[in-house]
Amino acid sequence: MRIAAVQMDVTIGQPDVNLAVMLAKLKEVAAAGAKLICFPECALTGYCFESVSEALPFAQALPGPATEQFAKVCRELDVFAVFGLLERDGERLFNAVALVGPDGLIGSYRKVHLPYLGIDMKTTYGDRPFAVFEVGGVKVGMLICYDAAFPEATRSLAILGADLVVLPTNWPPGAECVAEHTLNTRAMENAVYFLAVNRVGLERGFQFIGRSRICGPSGCTLASTESSDPTILFADIDPAQSRNKRVTRVPGKHAIDRLADRRPDMYDLLTRPHSLKTPRDDANGL
C-alpha cells in the first residue's frame, strides 16, 4: 500500500475552509497512487482555542458532516483518509482523529495523553481502549501527538496487531527531537510502520514546525522533511514486514523478537496508580 502524509496549514475556527483544502489534497494525493492519506491533528478545526465554550461551535460528532464529505470523496477515489478534529459528545469535547473510507466512518480515536497546551488544556481525556482497524488489508492504529511520548501507547497497538501506527500531530517548537528520534524508536521497538504528520503555520502565537516523517519496522526513515512549509510525503509499505516480528541476524546464533521476548510479569509497576499531578491538573484546580 502507498501511504501519504499531508503536511499543511490550518485556519482556526474555519472548518469549512480546512475541509475544502483537505478534500482537494485528497484528490491530488490519490492521483499519485496513495491509498491511505493522513492529515494533521485538529486539521478540521484548529487547535489553539482558549476554552471549551469557544471551541464547541466548531466541533463535530462522529460520524458527522465532515466524515460524510470525506466518505463521498473516498468513495469516488477508492481511498482511505485519517484526519484530526475536535469531537463533540454532548457538552464534552475531545481531541480526536477519524478514519474514513468509501463506506463511511471506519473508526475513531480520542487522545489519551493530554499536555498543557492549546485546547488540550480543556478537553476531556480519551475514554476508549486502544484499537486497530483494517484498511485495505493493512491493520491501522491511531494515536495523536503527545501520545507518542508514552511507549505504552504504541506498544498496546502493536500487541493488538497494528501494521501501521498513524500520528496526526501539532508539534510546536521544542518537539524537534521527537520528530527526529522518537518516531524511529517507536517503529523499531514494535516492528511497525509509523507515520507522523504535523501541521505548519502560525496560530495564536504558536509556530508549528512541520518535520513530518514515515518510518519502517526496522526503525529506518522511509520519508521525511525538515521543512516547516506545506508538503506531502509518500511511502510504500508491506504489512508482511511488520507482521514478522522475529529478526534473525545470524542463523542459530542471534535472533530477537521484541514482542515475544517481553516479560509482562515484571512490568506491574507500570500499571500501579499514582498520585502525581500534571501541569494541566494544577492549572484546572484538580
Backbone as CSV, one residue per row, in Angstrom:
resi,resn,N_x,N_y,N_z,CA_x,CA_y,CA_z,C_x,C_y,C_z
1,MET,0.847,-1.196,0.000,0.000,0.000,0.000,0.884,1.248,0.000
2,ARG,0.510,2.210,-0.805,1.177,3.514,-0.745,0.422,4.402,0.228
3,ILE,1.145,4.977,1.184,0.552,5.860,2.169,1.135,7.259,1.998
4,ALA,0.424,8.258,2.516,0.858,9.634,2.348,0.554,10.453,3.587
5,ALA,1.436,11.402,3.877,1.261,12.353,4.969,1.168,13.742,4.365
6,VAL,0.055,14.435,4.600,-0.161,15.767,4.034,0.135,16.808,5.116
7,GLN,1.309,17.379,5.073,1.713,18.440,5.998,1.140,19.755,5.477
8,MET,0.284,20.405,6.274,-0.481,21.541,5.771,-0.716,22.582,6.854
9,ASP,-1.079,23.781,6.436,-1.504,24.833,7.347,-2.997,24.648,7.627
10,VAL,-3.447,25.238,8.726,-4.838,25.123,9.169,-5.312,26.500,9.607
11,THR,-6.572,26.818,9.352,-7.159,28.084,9.793,-8.090,27.822,10.963
12,ILE,-7.768,28.369,12.120,-8.553,28.109,13.317,-9.979,28.652,13.174
13,GLY,-10.950,27.842,13.603,-12.339,28.258,13.581,-12.960,28.347,12.205
14,GLN,-12.337,27.692,11.211,-12.861,27.704,9.840,-12.928,26.273,9.296
15,PRO,-13.777,25.419,9.866,-13.806,24.025,9.426,-14.172,23.838,7.962
16,ASP,-15.021,24.688,7.422,-15.388,24.544,6.011,-14.191,24.824,5.108
17,VAL,-13.406,25.832,5.468,-12.203,26.159,4.698,-11.202,25.014,4.782
18,ASN,-10.950,24.523,5.989,-9.989,23.437,6.168,-10.443,22.157,5.481
19,LEU,-11.738,21.876,5.526,-12.269,20.683,4.868,-12.056,20.769,3.358
20,ALA,-12.304,21.927,2.780,-12.117,22.096,1.341,-10.666,21.863,0.945
21,VAL,-9.731,22.361,1.751,-8.308,22.154,1.471,-7.974,20.661,1.550
22,MET,-8.461,19.987,2.588,-8.143,18.567,2.748,-8.723,17.721,1.616
23,LEU,-9.941,18.012,1.213,-10.535,17.216,0.129,-9.820,17.443,-1.193
24,ALA,-9.344,18.664,-1.425,-8.557,18.937,-2.629,-7.241,18.169,-2.586
25,LYS,-6.598,18.154,-1.419,-5.349,17.416,-1.264,-5.581,15.914,-1.387
26,LEU,-6.724,15.449,-0.903,-7.063,14.036,-1.007,-7.074,13.607,-2.471
27,LYS,-7.667,14.431,-3.315,-7.721,14.115,-4.746,-6.334,14.169,-5.373
28,GLU,-5.557,15.172,-4.990,-4.205,15.308,-5.525,-3.327,14.117,-5.159
29,VAL,-3.392,13.716,-3.898,-2.528,12.643,-3.419,-2.998,11.288,-3.939
30,ALA,-4.297,11.093,-4.058,-4.819,9.851,-4.621,-4.362,9.679,-6.066
31,ALA,-4.261,10.789,-6.787,-3.795,10.723,-8.178,-2.355,10.239,-8.276
32,ALA,-1.608,10.380,-7.174,-0.224,9.906,-7.141,-0.131,8.467,-6.631
33,GLY,-1.269,7.816,-6.441,-1.278,6.402,-6.111,-1.432,6.057,-4.650
34,ALA,-1.589,7.055,-3.770,-1.746,6.756,-2.349,-3.137,6.196,-2.065
35,LYS,-3.190,5.207,-1.173,-4.478,4.607,-0.793,-4.915,5.020,0.610
36,LEU,-3.955,5.396,1.448,-4.259,5.884,2.796,-3.575,7.235,2.951
37,ILE,-4.381,8.288,3.160,-3.880,9.659,3.197,-4.172,10.248,4.565
38,CYS,-3.147,10.777,5.216,-3.276,11.240,6.598,-3.035,12.742,6.702
39,PHE,-3.863,13.395,7.515,-3.807,14.835,7.752,-3.509,15.103,9.224
40,PRO,-3.100,16.334,9.577,-2.645,16.610,10.949,-3.743,16.593,12.010
41,GLU,-3.285,16.692,13.240,-4.135,16.851,14.418,-4.967,18.129,14.297
42,CYS,-6.243,18.033,14.635,-7.163,19.186,14.609,-7.117,19.930,13.271
43,ALA,-6.873,19.179,12.193,-6.797,19.818,10.873,-8.131,20.417,10.455
44,LEU,-9.229,19.877,10.949,-10.543,20.407,10.578,-10.862,21.710,11.302
45,THR,-10.401,21.836,12.534,-10.903,22.889,13.411,-9.891,23.936,13.825
46,GLY,-8.608,23.576,13.831,-7.618,24.386,14.516,-7.468,23.918,15.948
47,TYR,-6.426,24.409,16.627,-6.019,23.820,17.902,-5.975,24.803,19.079
48,CYS,-5.619,26.047,18.844,-5.298,26.964,19.950,-6.514,27.726,20.476
49,PHE,-7.604,27.023,20.662,-8.760,27.634,21.322,-8.456,27.826,22.805
50,GLU,-9.097,28.819,23.405,-8.791,29.150,24.790,-9.789,28.574,25.790
51,SER,-10.874,28.003,25.301,-11.869,27.439,26.207,-12.733,26.437,25.461
52,VAL,-13.417,25.581,26.221,-14.354,24.640,25.628,-15.491,25.395,24.954
53,SER,-15.973,26.461,25.590,-17.104,27.204,25.018,-16.722,27.856,23.690
54,GLU,-15.477,28.271,23.545,-15.043,28.843,22.265,-14.929,27.767,21.195
55,ALA,-14.477,26.575,21.583,-14.209,25.518,20.615,-15.445,24.730,20.208
56,LEU,-16.398,24.547,21.114,-17.541,23.666,20.849,-18.312,23.992,19.572
57,PRO,-18.515,25.267,19.217,-19.262,25.535,17.979,-18.607,24.981,16.720
58,PHE,-17.309,24.685,16.787,-16.587,24.189,15.616,-16.353,22.684,15.677
59,ALA,-16.707,22.070,16.809,-16.543,20.629,16.961,-17.675,19.896,16.264
60,GLN,-17.435,18.626,15.939,-18.450,17.818,15.267,-18.584,16.460,15.935
61,ALA,-19.745,15.865,15.772,-19.951,14.493,16.211,-19.296,13.541,15.215
62,LEU,-19.074,12.306,15.661,-18.554,11.253,14.783,-19.517,10.072,14.809
63,PRO,-20.073,9.678,13.656,-19.932,10.338,12.352,-20.641,11.689,12.337
64,GLY,-20.273,12.508,11.346,-20.837,13.842,11.250,-20.636,14.405,9.863
65,PRO,-20.855,15.693,9.690,-20.783,16.299,8.355,-19.431,16.112,7.671
66,ALA,-18.343,16.273,8.418,-17.022,16.153,7.797,-16.744,14.723,7.352
67,THR,-17.085,13.735,8.193,-16.837,12.353,7.787,-17.710,11.975,6.593
68,GLU,-18.904,12.538,6.495,-19.756,12.272,5.337,-19.135,12.826,4.054
69,GLN,-18.577,14.035,4.133,-17.934,14.630,2.969,-16.680,13.853,2.578
70,PHE,-15.900,13.450,3.580,-14.721,12.633,3.288,-15.130,11.312,2.639
71,ALA,-16.174,10.672,3.169,-16.604,9.383,2.635,-17.010,9.503,1.170
72,LYS,-17.677,10.592,0.835,-18.096,10.794,-0.551,-16.905,10.829,-1.493
73,VAL,-15.865,11.574,-1.114,-14.682,11.669,-1.964,-13.881,10.366,-1.925
74,CYS,-13.792,9.735,-0.759,-13.099,8.447,-0.674,-13.760,7.404,-1.560
75,ARG,-15.095,7.454,-1.639,-15.842,6.523,-2.484,-15.517,6.770,-3.957
76,GLU,-15.433,8.027,-4.351,-15.107,8.368,-5.742,-13.698,7.910,-6.116
77,LEU,-12.776,8.003,-5.147,-11.366,7.747,-5.429,-10.909,6.356,-4.995
78,ASP,-11.754,5.637,-4.227,-11.398,4.339,-3.664,-10.143,4.452,-2.796
79,VAL,-10.187,5.376,-1.823,-9.079,5.584,-0.902,-9.612,5.675,0.526
80,PHE,-8.674,5.822,1.469,-8.991,5.976,2.876,-8.283,7.216,3.407
81,ALA,-8.868,7.841,4.426,-8.297,9.078,4.954,-8.354,9.085,6.475
82,VAL,-7.347,9.699,7.084,-7.284,9.943,8.518,-7.132,11.440,8.722
83,PHE,-7.966,12.045,9.564,-7.830,13.472,9.817,-8.211,13.796,11.252
84,GLY,-7.585,14.860,11.769,-7.839,15.279,13.135,-8.926,16.332,13.219
85,LEU,-9.647,16.325,14.341,-10.734,17.274,14.570,-11.018,17.349,16.056
86,LEU,-11.838,18.288,16.449,-12.405,18.301,17.787,-13.763,17.619,17.714
87,GLU,-13.950,16.615,18.560,-15.181,15.833,18.562,-16.091,16.313,19.690
88,ARG,-17.340,16.539,19.358,-18.334,16.931,20.352,-19.184,15.727,20.725
89,ASP,-19.265,15.466,22.014,-20.108,14.390,22.532,-20.922,14.996,23.668
90,GLY,-22.131,15.469,23.363,-22.904,16.245,24.329,-22.182,17.555,24.590
91,GLU,-21.878,17.817,25.854,-21.112,19.013,26.209,-19.643,18.693,26.445
92,ARG,-19.241,17.451,26.155,-17.831,17.076,26.299,-17.105,17.319,24.984
93,LEU,-15.840,17.681,25.105,-15.013,17.981,23.944,-13.787,17.084,23.973
94,PHE,-13.542,16.389,22.871,-12.389,15.505,22.755,-11.503,15.938,21.582
95,ASN,-10.204,15.795,21.761,-9.262,15.888,20.654,-9.271,14.514,19.997
96,ALA,-9.721,14.434,18.762,-9.985,13.136,18.149,-9.393,13.045,16.744
97,VAL,-9.357,11.830,16.247,-8.965,11.572,14.869,-9.940,10.553,14.300
98,ALA,-10.299,10.751,13.033,-11.267,9.880,12.362,-10.609,9.157,11.200
99,LEU,-10.980,7.912,11.029,-10.547,7.090,9.891,-11.769,6.834,9.026
100,VAL,-11.712,7.274,7.775,-12.866,7.228,6.866,-12.482,6.504,5.589
101,GLY,-13.427,5.735,5.053,-13.222,5.058,3.783,-14.427,5.216,2.887
102,PRO,-14.459,4.474,1.795,-15.564,4.594,0.849,-16.940,4.334,1.455
103,ASP,-17.003,3.539,2.527,-18.286,3.223,3.157,-18.590,4.087,4.371
104,GLY,-17.760,5.101,4.612,-18.012,5.996,5.741,-16.989,5.850,6.844
105,LEU,-17.396,6.237,8.061,-16.506,6.202,9.208,-16.175,4.756,9.578
106,ILE,-14.878,4.447,9.595,-14.409,3.111,9.959,-14.103,3.036,11.450
107,GLY,-13.502,4.089,11.974,-13.150,4.106,13.379,-12.655,5.482,13.778
108,SER,-12.520,5.685,15.086,-12.013,6.958,15.585,-11.215,6.710,16.851
109,TYR,-10.494,7.729,17.267,-9.655,7.644,18.464,-9.703,8.984,19.181
110,ARG,-9.794,8.928,20.511,-9.781,10.120,21.344,-8.446,10.183,22.104
111,LYS,-7.798,11.303,22.038,-6.455,11.472,22.599,-6.423,11.127,24.083
112,VAL,-5.546,10.216,24.452,-5.464,9.711,25.817,-4.563,10.575,26.701
113,HIS,-3.421,10.997,26.150,-2.446,11.775,26.922,-2.566,13.244,26.528
114,LEU,-2.899,14.084,27.499,-3.186,15.492,27.203,-2.139,16.404,27.839
115,PRO,-1.427,17.194,27.036,-0.454,18.141,27.574,-1.131,19.443,27.988
116,TYR,-0.369,20.273,28.636,-0.856,21.617,28.961,-0.482,22.523,27.794
117,LEU,-1.326,22.492,26.780,-1.057,23.212,25.535,-2.345,23.308,24.730
118,GLY,-2.611,24.468,24.144,-3.752,24.632,23.256,-5.056,24.181,23.883
119,ILE,-5.938,23.649,23.057,-7.244,23.214,23.553,-7.126,21.972,24.434
120,ASP,-5.970,21.264,24.370,-5.782,20.104,25.239,-5.793,20.480,26.716
121,MET,-5.616,21.754,27.009,-5.721,22.192,28.402,-7.139,22.018,28.932
122,LYS,-8.119,21.901,28.022,-9.522,21.896,28.430,-10.302,20.676,27.965
123,THR,-9.776,19.910,27.044,-10.527,18.765,26.531,-10.613,17.638,27.561
124,THR,-11.531,16.704,27.313,-11.699,15.532,28.165,-10.702,14.459,27.754
125,TYR,-10.135,13.752,28.746,-9.216,12.660,28.438,-9.937,11.583,27.625
126,GLY,-9.224,11.019,26.650,-9.781,9.931,25.860,-10.248,8.796,26.761
127,ASP,-11.430,8.260,26.470,-12.073,7.301,27.365,-12.344,5.953,26.704
128,ARG,-11.680,5.686,25.583,-11.894,4.420,24.885,-10.594,3.639,24.784
129,PRO,-10.663,2.292,24.781,-9.441,1.496,24.674,-8.746,1.721,23.326
130,PHE,-7.449,1.484,23.312,-6.725,1.497,22.039,-7.331,0.422,21.133
131,ALA,-7.346,0.699,19.832,-7.986,-0.222,18.888,-7.248,-0.184,17.551
132,VAL,-7.411,-1.248,16.796,-6.804,-1.386,15.471,-7.914,-1.638,14.460
133,PHE,-7.807,-1.004,13.292,-8.818,-1.100,12.251,-8.171,-1.576,10.946
134,GLU,-8.885,-2.434,10.219,-8.335,-2.942,8.955,-8.711,-2.028,7.806
135,VAL,-7.708,-1.681,7.023,-7.882,-0.763,5.892,-7.172,-1.365,4.687
136,GLY,-7.936,-1.914,3.764,-7.323,-2.459,2.549,-6.268,-3.504,2.821
137,GLY,-6.481,-4.331,3.846,-5.522,-5.384,4.168,-4.429,-4.959,5.124
138,VAL,-4.398,-3.697,5.520,-3.415,-3.180,6.466,-4.121,-2.865,7.781
139,LYS,-3.553,-3.300,8.892,-4.120,-3.045,10.211,-3.539,-1.745,10.756
140,VAL,-4.423,-0.780,10.992,-4.008,0.579,11.330,-4.428,0.925,12.754
141,GLY,-3.480,1.454,13.527,-3.759,2.003,14.843,-3.533,3.500,14.814
142,MET,-4.289,4.237,15.630,-4.209,5.701,15.625,-3.850,6.229,17.003
143,LEU,-2.957,7.216,17.015,-2.607,7.984,18.193,-2.629,9.454,17.803
144,ILE,-2.437,10.345,18.780,-2.403,11.778,18.496,-1.252,12.414,19.267
145,CYS,-0.354,13.049,18.580,0.669,13.957,19.093,1.367,13.449,20.353
146,TYR,0.999,13.994,21.522,1.664,13.712,22.793,1.649,12.225,23.132
147,ASP,0.718,11.462,22.574,0.667,10.021,22.815,1.980,9.340,22.456
148,ALA,2.704,9.874,21.475,3.957,9.245,21.040,5.023,9.296,22.118
149,ALA,4.862,10.191,23.100,5.841,10.301,24.180,5.708,9.168,25.192
150,PHE,4.663,8.355,25.063,4.391,7.282,26.014,4.497,5.946,25.274
151,PRO,5.592,5.211,25.486,5.801,3.977,24.709,4.701,2.957,24.896
152,GLU,3.987,3.029,26.028,2.910,2.069,26.274,1.813,2.165,25.217
153,ALA,1.594,3.356,24.670,0.510,3.539,23.704,0.810,2.800,22.397
154,THR,1.997,3.024,21.836,2.350,2.321,20.603,2.475,0.829,20.843
155,ARG,3.022,0.446,21.995,3.149,-0.982,22.295,1.788,-1.649,22.378
156,SER,0.802,-0.959,22.946,-0.551,-1.518,23.018,-1.094,-1.795,21.623
157,LEU,-0.883,-0.866,20.700,-1.360,-1.056,19.336,-0.618,-2.200,18.648
158,ALA,0.679,-2.323,18.920,1.441,-3.429,18.335,0.926,-4.770,18.843
159,ILE,0.630,-4.851,20.133,0.106,-6.095,20.696,-1.250,-6.433,20.079
160,LEU,-2.024,-5.404,19.744,-3.322,-5.617,19.100,-3.201,-5.990,17.626
161,GLY,-1.971,-5.944,17.101,-1.750,-6.397,15.731,-1.560,-5.312,14.699
162,ALA,-1.321,-4.083,15.112,-1.154,-2.993,14.148,0.044,-3.242,13.237
163,ASP,-0.149,-3.015,11.950,0.956,-2.978,10.988,1.515,-1.566,10.875
164,LEU,0.610,-0.600,11.015,0.934,0.814,10.827,0.304,1.622,11.959
165,VAL,1.075,2.505,12.557,0.553,3.463,13.530,0.623,4.847,12.907
166,VAL,-0.502,5.558,12.910,-0.526,6.921,12.371,-0.680,7.902,13.527
167,LEU,0.045,9.010,13.427,0.098,10.004,14.494,-0.132,11.395,13.904
168,PRO,-1.372,11.838,13.754,-1.609,13.245,13.442,-1.126,14.086,14.633
169,THR,-0.416,15.173,14.342,0.204,15.917,15.430,0.211,17.417,15.166
170,ASN,0.407,18.180,16.243,0.584,19.636,16.185,1.844,19.978,16.974
171,TRP,3.004,19.627,16.440,4.256,19.883,17.147,4.628,21.362,17.074
172,PRO,4.806,22.004,18.233,5.338,23.359,18.261,6.855,23.304,18.441
173,PRO,7.543,24.450,18.471,8.971,24.443,18.786,9.220,23.733,20.116
174,GLY,10.294,22.972,20.165,10.604,22.150,21.325,10.390,20.680,21.050
175,ALA,9.689,20.367,19.966,9.392,18.969,19.638,10.311,18.421,18.548
176,GLU,11.379,19.146,18.223,12.250,18.708,17.129,12.855,17.325,17.385
177,CYS,13.248,17.049,18.621,13.858,15.751,18.925,12.853,14.614,18.819
178,VAL,11.592,14.916,19.110,10.550,13.898,18.933,10.478,13.507,17.460
179,ALA,10.440,14.512,16.607,10.358,14.246,15.168,11.590,13.501,14.667
180,GLU,12.745,13.847,15.205,13.987,13.294,14.692,14.316,11.916,15.240
181,HIS,13.897,11.633,16.481,14.339,10.398,17.128,13.208,9.491,17.624
182,THR,12.191,10.071,18.257,11.195,9.240,18.937,10.420,8.355,17.972
183,LEU,10.058,8.894,16.824,9.230,8.129,15.887,9.951,6.882,15.403
184,ASN,11.233,7.033,15.051,12.011,5.882,14.607,12.125,4.843,15.716
185,THR,12.254,5.314,16.958,12.340,4.397,18.090,11.042,3.628,18.274
186,ARG,9.900,4.320,18.202,8.612,3.643,18.356,8.434,2.589,17.255
187,ALA,8.840,2.916,16.039,8.726,1.953,14.949,9.608,0.739,15.212
188,MET,10.872,0.993,15.583,11.826,-0.091,15.776,11.453,-0.995,16.935
189,GLU,11.078,-0.402,18.090,10.854,-1.228,19.268,9.587,-2.073,19.169
190,ASN,8.712,-1.747,18.203,7.478,-2.513,17.996,7.411,-3.207,16.642
191,ALA,8.427,-2.993,15.809,8.466,-3.556,14.455,7.191,-3.212,13.679
192,VAL,6.835,-1.924,13.686,5.671,-1.444,12.946,6.082,-0.267,12.066
193,TYR,5.276,0.009,11.058,5.406,1.261,10.325,4.814,2.372,11.180
194,PHE,5.401,3.559,11.086,4.937,4.683,11.910,4.914,5.930,11.034
195,LEU,3.742,6.534,10.921,3.573,7.768,10.137,3.158,8.892,11.081
196,ALA,3.937,9.959,11.104,3.588,11.153,11.873,3.428,12.320,10.909
197,VAL,2.266,12.974,10.964,2.006,14.102,10.063,1.702,15.336,10.904
198,ASN,2.563,16.326,10.785,2.430,17.556,11.559,1.841,18.660,10.692
199,ARG,1.363,19.713,11.343,0.888,20.883,10.624,1.983,21.925,10.566
200,VAL,1.740,22.970,9.817,2.647,24.105,9.720,1.825,25.380,9.940
201,GLY,2.501,26.517,9.926,1.805,27.786,10.033,1.811,28.338,11.454
202,LEU,1.315,29.552,11.572,1.260,30.272,12.838,-0.190,30.358,13.308
203,GLU,-0.414,29.983,14.572,-1.760,30.053,15.121,-1.690,30.597,16.542
204,ARG,-2.204,31.794,16.734,-2.277,32.433,18.052,-0.939,32.368,18.796
205,GLY,0.118,32.683,18.082,1.434,32.771,18.704,2.266,31.509,18.631
206,PHE,1.682,30.385,18.230,2.427,29.134,18.108,2.797,28.893,16.646
207,GLN,4.091,28.720,16.405,4.585,28.425,15.067,4.831,26.923,14.977
208,PHE,4.031,26.225,14.234,4.162,24.773,14.147,5.292,24.398,13.194
209,ILE,6.021,23.326,13.536,7.346,23.100,12.952,7.378,22.148,11.764
210,GLY,6.268,21.531,11.376,6.344,20.582,10.272,7.126,19.340,10.679
211,ARG,8.116,18.961,9.862,9.008,17.827,10.141,8.275,16.489,10.196
212,SER,7.285,16.313,9.346,6.575,15.032,9.271,7.546,13.920,8.876
213,ARG,7.171,12.679,9.192,8.103,11.572,8.954,7.342,10.248,8.850
214,ILE,7.851,9.352,8.021,7.338,7.987,7.921,8.505,7.034,8.158
215,CYS,8.315,6.084,9.078,9.378,5.154,9.460,8.980,3.721,9.147
216,GLY,9.995,2.882,8.916,9.766,1.475,8.654,9.929,0.632,9.902
217,PRO,9.552,-0.656,9.845,9.575,-1.522,11.027,10.957,-1.722,11.631
218,SER,12.009,-1.498,10.883,13.360,-1.621,11.432,13.808,-0.358,12.149
219,GLY,12.989,0.693,12.066,13.365,1.983,12.628,13.974,2.923,11.611
220,CYS,14.070,2.478,10.378,14.645,3.339,9.341,13.645,4.424,8.940
221,THR,14.157,5.503,8.371,13.308,6.572,7.858,12.996,6.307,6.394
222,LEU,11.708,6.192,6.069,11.289,5.962,4.690,11.056,7.270,3.943
223,ALA,10.592,8.286,4.656,10.342,9.602,4.051,10.321,10.620,5.179
224,SER,10.858,11.798,4.937,10.850,12.829,5.976,11.074,14.189,5.332
225,THR,10.765,15.209,6.098,11.039,16.577,5.667,11.528,17.377,6.861
226,GLU,12.484,18.247,6.622,12.941,19.177,7.648,12.199,20.502,7.526
227,SER,11.294,20.578,6.575,10.631,21.836,6.236,9.476,22.161,7.175
228,SER,9.237,23.456,7.356,8.044,23.930,8.058,7.056,24.539,7.069
229,ASP,7.149,24.115,5.809,6.229,24.546,4.759,5.301,23.384,4.393
230,PRO,4.166,23.679,3.771,3.300,22.592,3.312,4.040,21.658,2.363
231,THR,3.870,20.364,2.553,4.491,19.377,1.685,3.764,18.054,1.849
232,ILE,4.080,17.087,1.009,3.454,15.766,1.063,4.548,14.709,1.049
233,LEU,4.449,13.736,1.946,5.369,12.612,1.990,4.655,11.347,1.534
234,PHE,5.382,10.503,0.814,4.856,9.223,0.358,5.775,8.095,0.822
235,ALA,5.191,6.925,1.052,5.976,5.722,1.299,5.143,4.510,0.901
236,ASP,5.823,3.480,0.423,5.175,2.213,0.102,5.453,1.243,1.241
237,ILE,4.404,0.640,1.784,4.562,-0.250,2.923,4.083,-1.658,2.583
238,ASP,4.685,-2.635,3.251,4.343,-4.049,3.068,4.012,-4.619,4.437
239,PRO,2.743,-4.881,4.732,2.380,-5.357,6.069,3.065,-6.655,6.462
240,ALA,3.506,-7.460,5.493,4.209,-8.695,5.838,5.481,-8.405,6.624
241,GLN,6.104,-7.266,6.351,7.331,-6.915,7.068,7.048,-6.561,8.521
242,SER,5.933,-5.897,8.766,5.613,-5.535,10.149,5.056,-6.717,10.929
243,ARG,4.555,-7.711,10.258,3.988,-8.872,10.947,5.050,-9.900,11.321
244,ASN,6.185,-9.848,10.679,7.290,-10.749,11.017,8.134,-10.095,12.106
245,LYS,7.810,-10.359,13.362,8.490,-9.703,14.477,9.855,-10.313,14.793
246,ARG,10.080,-11.522,14.332,11.343,-12.188,14.649,12.429,-11.755,13.659
247,VAL,13.503,-11.206,14.198,14.630,-10.749,13.391,15.796,-11.698,13.621
248,THR,16.209,-12.396,12.570,17.350,-13.310,12.656,18.546,-12.653,11.988
249,ARG,19.557,-12.355,12.779,20.746,-11.679,12.250,21.862,-12.664,11.924
250,VAL,22.013,-13.672,12.770,22.966,-14.750,12.495,22.235,-16.056,12.781
251,PRO,21.885,-16.837,11.751,21.103,-18.057,11.973,21.732,-18.961,13.038
252,GLY,20.896,-19.327,14.014,21.356,-20.207,15.079,22.172,-19.532,16.155
253,LYS,22.487,-18.232,15.976,23.347,-17.544,16.923,22.793,-16.212,17.422
254,HIS,21.961,-15.549,16.619,21.479,-14.217,17.034,20.110,-13.959,16.415
255,ALA,19.073,-13.969,17.258,17.715,-13.653,16.814,17.003,-12.918,17.937
256,ILE,16.145,-11.970,17.582,15.363,-11.230,18.576,13.917,-11.126,18.113
257,ASP,13.025,-10.968,19.084,11.610,-10.743,18.812,11.091,-9.831,19.923
258,ARG,10.897,-8.559,19.618,10.617,-7.581,20.663,9.208,-7.694,21.253
259,LEU,8.363,-8.510,20.658,7.081,-8.818,21.307,7.156,-10.134,22.080
260,ALA,7.681,-11.175,21.458,7.759,-12.468,22.135,8.737,-12.441,23.307
261,ASP,9.752,-11.599,23.248,10.767,-11.551,24.301,10.368,-10.679,25.491
262,ARG,9.166,-10.109,25.458,8.714,-9.283,26.589,8.562,-10.131,27.850
263,ARG,8.613,-9.452,29.019,8.400,-10.099,30.316,7.319,-9.331,31.069
264,PRO,6.052,-9.452,30.658,4.978,-8.658,31.277,4.861,-8.861,32.780
265,ASP,5.230,-10.040,33.282,5.141,-10.297,34.717,6.080,-9.406,35.516
266,MET,7.045,-8.792,34.841,7.988,-7.903,35.525,7.598,-6.433,35.416
267,TYR,6.470,-6.144,34.752,6.129,-4.745,34.460,4.963,-4.223,35.299
268,ASP,4.600,-4.889,36.374,3.416,-4.478,37.121,3.525,-3.045,37.634
269,LEU,4.741,-2.571,37.836,4.944,-1.199,38.286,4.277,-0.196,37.339
270,LEU,4.217,-0.539,36.052,3.674,0.385,35.051,2.180,0.613,35.221
271,THR,1.488,-0.303,35.845,0.029,-0.188,35.965,-0.432,0.222,37.358
272,ARG,0.506,0.518,38.248,0.121,0.942,39.587,-0.406,2.380,39.552
273,PRO,-1.468,2.664,40.284,-1.979,4.045,40.352,-0.923,4.970,40.942
274,HIS,-0.943,6.217,40.517,-0.028,7.206,41.073,-0.809,8.459,41.428
275,SER,-0.205,9.283,42.262,-0.890,10.488,42.729,-0.227,11.766,42.220
276,LEU,0.626,11.643,41.219,1.315,12.819,40.696,0.336,13.715,39.952
277,LYS,0.474,15.013,40.149,-0.366,15.964,39.431,0.357,16.473,38.191
278,THR,-0.383,16.619,37.115,0.170,17.155,35.880,0.044,18.675,35.881
279,PRO,0.806,19.377,35.016,0.600,20.827,34.879,-0.839,21.167,34.513
280,ARG,-1.487,20.321,33.737,-2.882,20.528,33.352,-3.783,20.436,34.578
281,ASP,-3.533,19.457,35.452,-4.315,19.312,36.673,-4.191,20.561,37.552
282,ASP,-2.957,21.023,37.727,-2.723,22.197,38.572,-3.438,23.416,38.017
283,ALA,-3.369,23.590,36.711,-3.963,24.768,36.083,-5.496,24.758,36.209
284,ASN,-6.079,23.551,36.228,-7.530,23.420,36.303,-8.024,23.190,37.726
285,GLY,-7.127,23.346,38.704,-7.529,23.234,40.099,-7.870,21.838,40.535
286,LEU,-7.278,20.830,39.900,-7.576,19.422,40.235,-6.564,18.873,41.227
